[in-house]
Amino acid sequence: MWQIWLVTAGIFFIIEIMNAGFLVFWFSLGALVAMVLSLFVDNVLLQVIVFLVVSTFLLFATKPFVNKILPKESFIKTNSYSIEGKVGKVTIDIEPVEGKGQIKVNGEAWSAKSLDNTYIPKDTEIIVQKIEGVKAIVEPLLQK
């Protein structure tokens, strides 16, 4: 039975490597503890219980520690969220009434609307505040 626990630990470890979060690692350690237990105890139910208890304990006991090491601000924004906070330029007037508007950020064209539903003319420098669906929510860079 120890071989099954070793393979299980390896699978959880591989999943952890492919995952951005720090969650599945504790299941890998729980499987290793269950593997050591299986060398001394043949009861599979007891091994499964130890696996679940150890994994759950490690998960909750270390969560505050992991949150201190990896604060939320350290996560890298990817895909469309990577343009949040970036400066761009309006390429087509942003008109809240008609729902039209386009910007260019990092060489990419984005549909856009203004943060406070105001008109923003072409060639105005903007800053992307957030992404809602497929539209960038922007405001002029220099507000008066």
N, C-alpha and C positions, 0 to 999 in steps of 0.2 A: 504494500500500500504506500510505502514511502516514495516510490517512483511517481505515483500519481500526484502526490502532494508537491514533489519537486517540479514536475511538468506544470502543474497549476501555478506554482510560484513564478516559474519562468514566463508563462503566458501573461500573468498579471504584470510582471516587470516589463515585458515588451509593450503591453498596452500603455503602461505609464510613460515609457519613452516616447510613444507616438502621441500622447495626450499633452495638452498645454498645462493642465492643472496638476496639483500634487495630491491626488486622491487615491488612485489605484495602488500606489506603492504599499500602503498599509495592508491591503489584502495579500500582497506578495509576502510580506513579513508574517502575516497570520498563517499563510500556507506553509511557510518554513517552520514555524513553531509546531503546527500540526504534523509536519513531516517528522520532526524530532520525536514528538509524542508517539507517532505510529511505530517507531522502533522499539518502544517499550510496551505499548498497549494495542491490542488488536481490535478493540471496540471502535467501529467506524463512526457510530453516532457520537461518541465522546470526542473523537477527533474533529468532527464537523462542528460540534459545540465549541470546542477550544478555538478552532479557526475563526468562527463568527465572533466569539467574545474578544479574542485578542485583536482582531481586525477592527472591530467597533471601538474598543478601548483606545487603541492607537490613533484611530481617526479623530475621535473627539478630544483626547488628551493633548494631541499635538497641534490641533487647529489654531489655537491662539498663538502658539510659537511660530507656525508657518505664516500666519497673517502678519506678524511683526517683521519677519524676514522678507516677505513678498508683499509689500503694501500695494493697494489697488492702483496707485499712480504709476507703478513700475511696469504694468502690463503694456505691451506694445499694441497700439491700435492698428488694425489691418483692414484691408478691403476699403469699403466706402468710408468707414470711420477714420481712416488715416488722414482725411482732408480737414477734419474738425480742427479749428484754430488756425488754419492756413489762410494766407492772404491770396486773393485772386482779383480778377477784373470782370466787370459786367460786359458781356458781348452782345446781348440783346436786352433792351430795357426790361426791368422787372416791374410788371404791372399787376398789382394785386387784384384789381377788378376783373381783368380778363384771365388771370392766372398764367400769364406768360412771363418768361424771363430765362436768361441763360447766363452762366458765368464760365470762366476758364480758370482752373486751378491746377497747378503742376502739369500743364499741357493737356489737361483733360477738360472736355466740355460737360457741364452739369446743368440740368434744369434747376431753377432756383426760385425762391420766393423770399420776401423780406421778413425779418423777425417780427416787426411791428406792423406789417401790412401797409407799408408805404411804398411809394414809387421811387425807384432807384434808376437813374439814367445810365445809358451806355457809357463805357470807359471809366466808370467810378470804381475805385479800389474798394474791395469789400473784405470782410473776414467771415469765414464760415463758422457759425456758432454750433450747428448740429445738423444731423441728417435725419430726415423723416421720410421713410419709404425710399423713393428714388430722387427726392428733391433735397437740395442743400438749402438750409435756412441761414440767411446771411444778413449782415447789417453793414452799412458804410463804415469804412475804416476810420475816417476822421469825421466824427459827428460834431456839429456846432452847438 
